[in-house]
């Protein structure tokens, strides 16, 4: 049976392959194959949002769990733990929003 770390490695490899495969559509000219390229652009923008949402959710949940565990072990350090946690959550969320912007840019290329 696979451990959690190896399962996550397999999931990351599959997700990377799904994101990188549409890049092959950019290797050809925009001649008669315009609709094929648009199909891959739409698929890559969808995968970008899905992977960004999954990664952001996992990062935020792990950060919140670690902060709550630290606060429960040492309640006096709550103020010193809470501020960096909120900063980290904001940075994680900004990366997810950046992926949303990239997906919108890719969808604009379809039109």
Phi, psi and omega in degrees: 000140182283142176282169181298321181295319179288327176296317178294326177295318178295317179297318179295322179293318179294317179296320178296318178297320180293330179279324185278336180298318178297342179296338178294337180293335180280350184281349182248163182287165182274031183288243184284350185259030184297320184288329177294319179294320179296324179297317180290326176296317179295318180294319181292325177292323176294317178295324180298316179293316180298314181291321179295319179294319179295313181294319178296319179295317180294319179295317180293321181292322179291322179294317180294319180296318180294320179294317179294324177294319178295320179292322181290331178281328181219086183298337180290340181263015184300320181292322180286338180271322187294318183296310177295329178294316179295321177297315179296319179296322178294320179293321177296316180295325179293326176293322177293319178293327176296320176295324176297318178296318178297320178296321177294322178296317178296322179289331176293330178289339181290318186306000000 
